[in-house]
Amino acid sequence: MANTTVGGGAKRPGGLGRLFVRKSVEQMHAEHEHGELKKTLGPLNLVLLGIGCIIGTGIFVLTGRAAAEFAGPGIMISFVITGTLCALVALSYAELAAAIPVSGSAYSYSYASMGEIVAWVMGLLLVLEYGLAASTVAVGWSGYTVSLLADLGVHIPAALTAAPGVEVLDHDTNEVIAIGVVNLPAIVGLVAVTTLLVVGISESALVNNIIVFIKVGVVVAFVVIGAAYVNPELWTPLIPEQVPAPPPGTDMSIWAQIGRALGGVITGEDVGQYGVPGLITGAATIFFAYIGFEAVSTAGAESKNPGRDMPIGILGSLIICTILYILTCAVLVGIVPYQQLDNPAPIALAVDAIGLPWFAFIVKLGAFAGLSSVMLVLLYGQTRIFYTMARDGLIPQVFANVHPKFKTPWINTILVGILACGFAGFMGLDALANLTNVGTLAAFAIVCLTVVYLRYARPKINRPFKTPLFPITPLLGALMCVFLLMSLMAHEATRNFFLYYLAGGFVLYFVYGMWNSKLGKGQTVTGHEPEPDLGARGLQEDNPPN
């Protein structure tokens, strides 16, 4: 059924058309006109912005887990797989960012193209991408903080550094020393970040540039200095033998292995530990490492020449970061046997093994600063999504209420902070990372399909940049997202949580959102409501998620 575009004063559509009511691009431009930024970003700015966006939690936290549990030294190949996927998705984002350069990112794109019900689903997925991502970052931040404090002579009881039931391992012996009760450092970090967001304290562009420099500097220093301590024997075999081993007589040619791995993903019968299946599952696991590129694509409104500069910024930053990631992984698994890397702070583990206390302290301090900034940005991003949805009437108005003194959506921020603390304090890193990646992969697949839909549904929209090799590029991007998504959904706990989460979200829409939607009532968001303090927005643009 065709979508229905509704503007101010229009009648409310009925039937199935009500679910697919959408905003016109012109209406969205009018709503966000007062928040437009100057077009000052060139290709170099965007490349540097992208590098600052992408390097973060994935490389500091999830790389070790992916290598230890799934890919082994082949984690380097997993990064190539994921980098290729992100390049395809990023090109789709670039087209949408140039054609619909408004705030709200994927949520706004969906509302303008495929309708309200799809925008609602996108909002649900972005909660996983930003909200749970903040909790995932907090768990990694906790690992580096505990290690850093130990270097300073401050020791936190091991049971208070992990979620309930999670085993805490000794760094030296790899033996279990405690069973987690609550991840207290993660909660403390999120409480501090939430407080900052409530009172509206934001970091300046200069400070954020310094933090980005520190993050990149730490990664480069780890590669350069750590290279001297690499044991090449730890790289072999590059792809460990699959566990459990295939039956005797099985065709073990590379194409046969790839075929079986893809078949296992489709059927859900193989979660993929080591071998070629492990490379795919590893790619899905470290997908988190690339999440930040989405923020680069949303800079289309500030790009001097989006048609030329956006693909340069996106692809340039992705290529540079992929090279850095592969080099980092090569050093990491060359210093510490991959079986021992299942740790919230794998790079800290590696620098401790090197035996250079001064270098270890610098790396941990850099990770601490960089991850602190990422937590702040992710929580801010989540509150901003809720704020936009509340202004559209899809969730209660309380999420859009602005504090009279601080000029921030304070109730929204506190509620998001409480939820993030609960997940970070009482869920393990594996579960959090899987759920974050599932939500993000699903959102990215929808973005790719949105590009295809808009090309046919609204061919006359001005597109300063067009995704090359259409429709192969967006369809291939969507297909790769779905494959990685299915590899994660093979985990029963992840699959059940995600399906129940979506089901609950649909119930909420039909009970509340559909009946209170301003667009569905024929109302227009005027843009005259009090906006929250956008100081943190400067942070997002200088140092976006991950």
DOZA-151107 format. One record per residue (C-alpha): x, y, z; residue in three letters. Coordinates in Angstrom, 2 decimals, m for minus. Example, Ala and Ser with C-alpha at 12.3 -4.5 7.8 and 13.67 -1.06 7.14 Angstrom:
BEGIN
x/y/z/residuo
12.30/m4.50/7.80/ALA
13.67/m1.06/7.14/SER
This chain:
BEGIN
x/y/z/residuo
0.00/0.00/0.00/MET
1.33/3.44/m0.88/ALA
2.59/5.66/1.90/ASN
0.60/8.72/2.87/THR
2.39/12.02/3.34/THR
0.83/14.21/6.02/VAL
1.47/17.88/6.68/GLY
m0.08/20.46/8.95/GLY
m3.85/20.50/8.81/GLY
m4.15/17.29/6.81/ALA
m6.75/14.70/7.67/LYS
m5.68/11.65/9.60/ARG
m5.36/8.64/7.28/PRO
m7.21/5.45/8.07/GLY
m6.77/1.72/7.62/GLY
m3.35/0.30/6.83/LEU
m2.36/3.69/5.47/GLY
m2.24/4.92/9.06/ARG
0.74/2.65/9.78/LEU
2.72/3.98/6.83/PHE
2.01/7.68/7.16/VAL
5.22/9.55/6.47/ARG
6.65/13.03/6.65/LYS
7.58/14.90/3.52/SER
11.23/15.78/3.11/VAL
10.19/19.45/2.94/GLU
8.35/19.18/6.25/GLN
11.36/17.61/7.95/MET
13.60/20.37/6.64/HIS
11.19/22.96/8.07/ALA
11.07/21.24/11.47/GLU
14.85/21.15/11.79/HIS
15.67/24.40/10.00/GLU
16.52/26.25/13.23/HIS
19.11/23.60/14.10/GLY
21.03/23.59/10.84/GLU
24.81/23.95/11.05/LEU
27.13/25.76/8.67/LYS
28.63/23.82/5.79/LYS
32.25/23.95/6.89/THR
33.50/20.35/6.63/LEU
35.79/19.35/3.78/GLY
37.04/15.86/2.87/PRO
40.02/15.97/5.26/LEU
37.77/17.08/8.12/ASN
35.44/14.18/7.42/LEU
38.26/11.62/7.22/VAL
39.67/12.79/10.56/LEU
36.17/12.89/12.04/LEU
35.59/9.34/10.84/GLY
38.79/8.04/12.40/ILE
37.81/9.62/15.71/GLY
34.33/8.10/15.39/CYS
35.35/4.57/14.60/ILE
38.30/3.90/16.89/ILE
36.95/3.09/20.33/GLY
35.16/0.34/22.17/THR
35.37/m2.37/19.55/GLY
39.15/m2.38/19.33/ILE
39.73/m1.75/23.04/PHE
37.16/m4.25/24.34/VAL
35.63/m6.79/21.95/LEU
38.64/m7.80/19.86/THR
39.98/m10.14/22.52/GLY
36.67/m11.90/23.02/ARG
36.17/m12.41/19.27/ALA
39.68/m13.86/18.89/ALA
39.44/m16.13/21.95/ALA
35.97/m17.55/21.32/GLU
35.53/m17.56/17.56/PHE
38.23/m16.53/15.09/ALA
41.65/m17.02/16.70/GLY
44.40/m15.15/14.80/PRO
41.92/m15.07/11.90/GLY
40.30/m12.11/13.66/ILE
42.35/m10.08/11.16/MET
40.26/m11.59/8.35/ILE
37.08/m10.91/10.32/SER
37.95/m7.21/10.36/PHE
38.29/m7.23/6.57/VAL
34.84/m8.84/6.25/ILE
33.22/m6.31/8.58/THR
35.05/m3.37/7.02/GLY
33.76/m4.35/3.58/THR
30.21/m4.59/4.90/LEU
30.44/m1.19/6.57/CYS
31.71/0.39/3.35/ALA
28.59/m0.84/1.53/LEU
26.27/0.40/4.28/VAL
28.12/3.70/4.59/ALA
27.56/4.47/0.92/LEU
23.82/4.07/1.51/SER
24.01/6.36/4.53/TYR
25.88/8.93/2.42/ALA
23.09/9.04/m0.16/GLU
20.40/9.49/2.50/LEU
22.42/12.06/4.45/ALA
22.86/14.16/1.31/ALA
19.20/13.86/0.26/ALA
17.67/14.28/3.75/ILE
20.23/16.30/5.76/PRO
18.27/16.54/9.03/VAL
18.81/15.36/12.60/SER
17.52/12.01/13.80/GLY
19.65/9.98/11.39/SER
18.12/6.60/10.47/ALA
14.92/7.30/12.43/TYR
14.28/10.45/10.37/SER
15.21/8.72/7.10/TYR
12.68/5.97/7.80/SER
9.95/8.45/8.75/TYR
10.45/10.37/5.50/ALA
10.57/7.32/3.26/SER
8.92/4.14/4.48/MET
6.48/5.51/7.04/GLY
5.76/5.72/10.76/GLU
5.69/2.00/11.60/ILE
9.13/1.53/10.03/VAL
10.40/4.64/11.83/ALA
9.11/3.16/15.09/TRP
10.98/m0.09/14.44/VAL
14.09/1.92/13.64/MET
13.67/3.79/16.93/GLY
13.53/0.43/18.75/LEU
16.70/m0.73/16.99/LEU
18.52/2.50/17.78/LEU
17.77/1.95/21.47/VAL
19.87/m1.21/21.19/LEU
22.53/0.57/19.11/GLU
22.96/3.49/21.50/TYR
21.47/2.54/24.86/GLY
22.87/m0.97/25.18/LEU
26.06/0.15/23.44/ALA
26.63/2.59/26.33/ALA
26.32/m0.32/28.76/SER
28.71/m2.40/26.65/THR
31.24/0.44/26.66/VAL
30.83/0.80/30.43/ALA
31.77/m2.86/30.96/VAL
34.93/m2.39/28.87/GLY
35.66/0.90/30.64/TRP
35.34/m0.97/33.92/SER
37.98/m3.48/32.85/GLY
40.52/m0.78/31.99/TYR
39.66/1.23/35.10/THR
40.19/m1.77/37.39/VAL
43.53/m2.49/35.70/SER
44.58/1.16/35.89/LEU
43.66/1.45/39.57/LEU
45.59/m1.76/40.32/ALA
48.69/m0.15/38.84/ASP
48.13/2.73/41.27/LEU
47.81/0.35/44.23/GLY
44.00/0.49/44.48/VAL
42.37/m2.94/44.34/HIS
38.62/m3.42/43.94/ILE
37.21/m6.77/45.14/PRO
37.01/m9.01/42.09/ALA
33.38/m9.96/42.78/ALA
32.42/m6.29/42.38/LEU
33.95/m5.98/38.90/THR
31.70/m8.36/36.94/ALA
28.02/m9.16/36.40/ALA
26.36/m11.89/38.49/PRO
27.60/m15.34/37.55/GLY
30.47/m14.08/35.35/VAL
33.84/m15.65/36.14/GLU
36.66/m13.23/36.97/VAL
40.03/m14.51/35.78/LEU
43.49/m13.78/37.10/ASP
45.54/m11.97/34.45/HIS
48.68/m13.98/35.14/ASP
47.39/m17.51/35.70/THR
44.09/m17.27/33.77/ASN
42.44/m19.05/36.71/GLU
39.04/m18.14/38.15/VAL
39.50/m15.99/41.25/ILE
35.91/m14.90/41.86/ALA
32.34/m15.05/40.63/ILE
30.83/m11.67/39.82/GLY
28.11/m10.09/41.96/VAL
27.79/m6.68/40.30/VAL
29.97/m4.58/38.00/ASN
30.31/m1.62/40.35/LEU
32.90/0.41/38.35/PRO
30.64/0.28/35.26/ALA
27.70/1.64/37.29/ILE
29.84/4.39/38.81/VAL
31.07/5.44/35.37/GLY
27.55/5.63/33.95/LEU
26.25/7.56/36.97/VAL
29.01/10.13/36.48/ALA
28.25/10.45/32.76/VAL
24.50/10.72/33.39/THR
25.10/13.48/35.91/THR
27.18/15.41/33.41/LEU
24.44/15.15/30.80/LEU
21.72/16.25/33.23/VAL
23.51/19.44/34.27/VAL
24.52/20.16/30.67/GLY
28.27/20.12/31.14/ILE
29.87/19.46/27.77/SER
33.43/19.23/26.59/GLU
34.87/21.79/24.20/SER
35.90/20.90/20.67/ALA
39.54/21.31/21.70/LEU
39.25/18.81/24.56/VAL
37.45/16.34/22.32/ASN
40.11/16.67/19.64/ASN
42.71/15.90/22.31/ILE
40.76/12.79/23.37/ILE
40.55/11.62/19.76/VAL
44.28/12.20/19.39/PHE
44.91/10.17/22.55/ILE
42.78/7.27/21.31/LYS
44.47/7.14/17.92/VAL
47.88/7.68/19.50/GLY
47.38/4.76/21.88/VAL
46.47/2.41/19.03/VAL
49.42/3.53/16.88/VAL
51.83/3.30/19.84/ALA
50.58/m0.19/20.69/PHE
51.22/m1.30/17.09/VAL
54.66/0.31/16.83/VAL
56.03/m0.65/20.26/ILE
54.21/m3.97/20.54/GLY
55.52/m5.14/17.15/ALA
58.96/m5.70/18.72/ALA
57.46/m8.21/21.17/TYR
55.44/m10.26/18.69/VAL
55.99/m14.01/18.53/ASN
55.05/m15.01/14.93/PRO
54.47/m18.60/16.04/GLU
51.31/m17.41/17.82/LEU
49.85/m16.49/14.41/TRP
49.71/m20.11/13.32/THR
47.42/m21.57/12.43/PRO
45.85/m18.36/11.13/LEU
42.45/m20.08/11.09/ILE
42.27/m22.63/13.95/PRO
40.58/m25.93/13.25/GLU
36.82/m25.85/13.63/GLN
35.35/m27.03/16.94/VAL
33.77/m29.54/16.87/PRO
35.72/m30.96/13.93/ALA
33.76/m31.92/10.79/PRO
33.23/m35.68/10.24/PRO
36.07/m37.60/8.52/PRO
35.99/m37.34/4.75/GLY
34.36/m33.89/4.73/THR
35.47/m31.65/1.86/ASP
37.79/m29.09/3.51/MET
38.44/m26.90/0.47/SER
38.00/m23.21/1.20/ILE
34.85/m22.85/m0.91/TRP
33.30/m25.91/0.64/ALA
34.00/m24.50/4.10/GLN
32.50/m21.15/3.14/ILE
29.40/m22.88/1.76/GLY
28.91/m24.89/4.94/ARG
29.48/m21.82/7.08/ALA
26.84/m19.81/5.20/LEU
24.47/m22.76/5.35/GLY
25.00/m23.01/9.09/GLY
24.18/m19.32/9.47/VAL
20.95/m19.67/7.47/ILE
19.77/m22.75/9.37/THR
20.97/m21.52/12.76/GLY
22.63/m24.87/13.40/GLU
26.21/m23.58/13.66/ASP
27.27/m20.72/15.95/VAL
30.75/m20.97/14.47/GLY
33.69/m21.57/16.78/GLN
36.97/m21.35/14.85/TYR
37.36/m22.46/11.25/GLY
35.58/m20.46/8.53/VAL
32.34/m20.32/10.59/PRO
34.36/m18.69/13.36/GLY
35.54/m15.96/10.98/LEU
31.91/m15.07/10.22/ILE
30.82/m15.11/13.86/THR
33.94/m13.14/14.76/GLY
33.05/m10.56/12.11/ALA
29.57/m10.20/13.63/ALA
31.06/m9.87/17.12/THR
33.57/m7.13/16.28/ILE
31.01/m5.29/14.13/PHE
30.73/m3.01/17.17/PHE
34.19/m1.69/16.30/ALA
32.81/0.07/13.22/TYR
29.55/1.47/14.57/ILE
30.88/5.04/14.68/GLY
30.93/5.47/10.90/PHE
27.18/6.16/11.02/GLU
27.93/9.51/12.63/ALA
30.19/10.43/9.71/VAL
27.34/9.96/7.27/SER
25.10/12.27/9.31/THR
27.58/15.10/8.80/ALA
26.10/15.62/5.34/GLY
24.32/18.77/6.54/ALA
27.69/20.32/7.40/GLU
29.68/19.12/4.40/SER
30.74/21.73/1.86/LYS
30.18/19.36/m1.05/ASN
28.34/16.21/0.12/PRO
28.35/14.60/m3.31/GLY
32.14/14.61/m3.41/ARG
33.25/14.82/0.23/ASP
30.97/12.26/1.92/MET
32.28/9.16/0.10/PRO
35.86/10.39/0.56/ILE
35.33/10.89/4.30/GLY
33.46/7.63/4.83/ILE
35.61/5.32/2.72/LEU
38.87/7.05/3.63/GLY
38.26/6.72/7.37/SER
37.04/3.12/7.00/LEU
40.14/2.08/5.03/ILE
42.54/3.74/7.48/ILE
40.76/2.28/10.52/CYS
40.56/m1.19/8.97/THR
44.34/m1.15/8.40/ILE
44.91/0.02/12.01/LEU
42.57/m2.67/13.30/TYR
44.30/m5.46/11.38/ILE
47.73/m4.30/12.59/LEU
46.45/m4.03/16.17/THR
45.02/m7.56/16.02/CYS
48.27/m8.90/14.54/ALA
50.22/m7.46/17.47/VAL
47.61/m8.49/20.04/LEU
47.46/m12.18/19.08/VAL
51.21/m12.17/18.51/GLY
51.88/m11.18/22.13/ILE
49.17/m13.10/23.99/VAL
47.89/m16.55/22.92/PRO
44.40/m15.98/21.53/TYR
42.89/m18.50/23.97/GLN
43.73/m16.11/26.84/GLN
42.23/m12.95/25.33/LEU
38.64/m13.36/26.55/ASP
38.99/m10.31/28.77/ASN
37.17/m6.94/28.97/PRO
40.52/m5.17/28.57/ALA
42.55/m7.27/26.08/PRO
45.01/m4.54/25.10/ILE
45.75/m3.90/28.79/ALA
46.44/m7.62/29.13/LEU
48.86/m7.45/26.20/ALA
50.79/m4.41/27.43/VAL
51.10/m6.01/30.86/ASP
52.63/m9.06/29.15/ALA
55.16/m6.83/27.40/ILE
56.58/m5.81/30.76/GLY
56.91/m2.05/30.20/LEU
55.06/m0.48/33.17/PRO
55.24/3.09/31.81/TRP
53.81/2.03/28.45/PHE
51.08/m0.06/30.08/ALA
50.03/2.93/32.20/PHE
49.84/5.23/29.14/ILE
47.75/2.72/27.16/VAL
45.32/2.16/30.02/LYS
45.01/5.89/30.69/LEU
44.34/6.53/27.00/GLY
41.69/3.80/26.89/ALA
40.13/5.19/30.07/PHE
39.84/8.68/28.59/ALA
38.65/7.52/25.18/GLY
36.00/5.14/26.51/LEU
34.75/7.78/28.98/SER
34.06/10.08/26.06/SER
32.34/7.29/24.12/VAL
30.01/6.55/27.05/MET
29.05/10.20/27.20/LEU
28.28/10.38/23.49/VAL
26.28/7.15/23.39/LEU
24.07/8.14/26.31/LEU
23.59/11.57/24.76/TYR
22.65/9.97/21.45/GLY
20.05/7.78/23.13/GLN
18.44/10.70/24.95/THR
18.36/12.64/21.68/ARG
16.54/9.80/19.91/ILE
13.94/9.64/22.70/PHE
13.63/13.44/22.61/TYR
12.90/13.40/18.87/THR
10.38/10.56/19.21/MET
8.64/12.33/22.10/ALA
8.31/15.53/20.04/ARG
6.68/13.40/17.34/ASP
4.24/12.07/19.96/GLY
5.31/8.43/19.60/LEU
6.43/8.18/23.24/ILE
5.26/10.21/26.27/PRO
5.96/13.95/26.32/GLN
7.97/13.57/29.54/VAL
10.92/12.42/27.40/PHE
10.93/15.83/25.71/ALA
10.56/17.93/28.89/ASN
13.49/20.33/29.25/VAL
14.84/21.40/32.66/HIS
14.16/25.14/33.21/PRO
17.68/25.81/34.52/LYS
19.97/23.26/32.86/PHE
18.09/23.29/29.51/LYS
18.51/19.54/29.16/THR
15.91/16.73/28.84/PRO
16.68/15.75/32.42/TRP
13.96/13.16/33.12/ILE
14.76/11.46/29.83/ASN
18.47/11.45/30.69/THR
17.96/10.06/34.20/ILE
15.72/7.24/32.97/LEU
18.20/6.30/30.22/VAL
21.04/6.40/32.76/GLY
19.19/4.11/35.17/ILE
18.48/1.56/32.44/LEU
22.08/1.67/31.22/ALA
23.35/1.14/34.79/CYS
21.09/m1.87/35.21/GLY
22.32/m3.54/32.03/PHE
26.00/m2.72/32.65/ALA
25.92/m3.80/36.28/GLY
24.07/m7.07/35.84/PHE
24.74/m8.32/32.29/MET
27.96/m9.75/30.93/GLY
29.97/m8.32/28.05/LEU
29.06/m11.15/25.67/ASP
25.30/m10.69/25.97/ALA
25.48/m6.88/25.78/LEU
27.72/m6.90/22.71/ALA
25.53/m9.43/20.89/ASN
22.34/m7.46/21.52/LEU
23.97/m4.19/20.48/THR
25.25/m5.74/17.26/ASN
21.87/m7.35/16.49/VAL
20.08/m4.01/16.79/GLY
22.69/m2.20/14.73/THR
22.84/m4.79/11.95/LEU
19.05/m4.78/11.64/ALA
19.03/m0.97/11.50/ALA
21.75/m0.91/8.84/PHE
19.88/m3.45/6.71/ALA
16.78/m1.22/6.80/ILE
18.89/1.80/5.79/VAL
20.22/m0.07/2.74/CYS
16.69/m1.12/1.75/LEU
15.48/2.46/2.30/THR
17.87/3.65/m0.40/VAL
16.43/1.10/m2.83/VAL
12.85/2.00/m1.89/TYR
13.39/5.76/m2.29/LEU
15.06/5.38/m5.68/ARG
11.85/3.83/m7.06/TYR
9.21/5.54/m4.88/ALA
10.60/9.08/m5.12/ARG
12.97/9.20/m8.10/PRO
12.88/13.00/m8.40/LYS
14.34/13.77/m4.95/ILE
17.51/15.82/m5.26/ASN
20.41/13.46/m4.55/ARG
23.78/15.28/m4.42/PRO
25.40/11.87/m3.95/PHE
24.19/8.55/m5.34/LYS
25.28/5.13/m4.15/THR
27.41/3.62/m6.95/PRO
26.52/0.35/m8.70/LEU
22.86/0.69/m7.71/PHE
21.04/m1.52/m6.78/PRO
23.87/m4.02/m6.24/ILE
25.65/m1.99/m3.53/THR
22.71/m1.41/m1.14/PRO
21.23/m4.87/m1.71/LEU
24.59/m6.55/m1.08/LEU
25.02/m4.42/2.05/GLY
21.58/m5.45/3.31/ALA
22.30/m9.12/2.51/LEU
25.62/m9.08/4.41/MET
23.93/m7.39/7.38/CYS
21.26/m10.10/7.43/VAL
23.88/m12.88/7.28/PHE
25.84/m11.47/10.22/LEU
22.57/m10.82/12.05/LEU
21.54/m14.45/11.61/MET
24.89/m15.67/12.90/SER
24.23/m13.78/16.14/LEU
20.59/m14.89/16.28/MET
21.85/m18.49/16.40/ALA
22.46/m17.83/20.10/HIS
19.19/m18.71/21.83/GLU
19.46/m16.07/24.57/ALA
20.17/m13.32/22.02/THR
17.39/m14.47/19.72/ARG
14.78/m14.71/22.48/ASN
15.62/m11.30/23.95/PHE
15.52/m9.62/20.55/PHE
12.20/m11.17/19.50/LEU
10.51/m10.43/22.82/TYR
11.91/m6.91/22.71/TYR
10.46/m6.26/19.25/LEU
7.13/m7.81/20.24/ALA
6.92/m5.56/23.30/GLY
7.83/m2.58/21.15/GLY
5.00/m3.27/18.71/PHE
2.54/m3.58/21.59/VAL
3.68/m0.20/22.91/LEU
3.19/1.37/19.48/TYR
m0.35/0.07/19.02/PHE
m1.30/0.92/22.62/VAL
0.26/4.40/22.79/TYR
2.32/5.60/19.83/GLY
m0.24/5.16/17.08/MET
m2.92/7.09/19.03/TRP
m0.67/9.96/20.10/ASN
1.38/10.48/16.96/SER
1.28/14.16/15.97/LYS
1.74/13.29/12.33/LEU
m1.08/10.78/12.46/GLY
m3.34/13.50/13.88/LYS
m2.39/15.81/11.04/GLY
m0.27/18.03/13.31/GLN
3.16/19.39/12.49/THR
6.07/19.60/14.89/VAL
6.67/23.33/14.66/THR
10.17/23.46/16.04/GLY
9.19/26.12/18.59/HIS
9.33/23.78/21.57/GLU
12.27/24.43/23.90/PRO
15.31/22.56/22.65/GLU
17.71/20.85/25.04/PRO
21.21/22.18/25.55/ASP
23.13/21.26/22.41/LEU
26.53/21.61/24.02/GLY
26.82/17.83/24.00/ALA
25.96/17.91/20.31/ARG
29.32/19.49/19.67/GLY
30.81/16.48/21.39/LEU
28.89/14.14/19.13/GLN
30.18/15.86/16.03/GLU
33.77/15.97/17.22/ASP
33.84/12.49/18.73/ASN
30.77/10.46/17.84/PRO
29.92/6.93/19.02/PRO
32.77/4.49/19.13/ASN
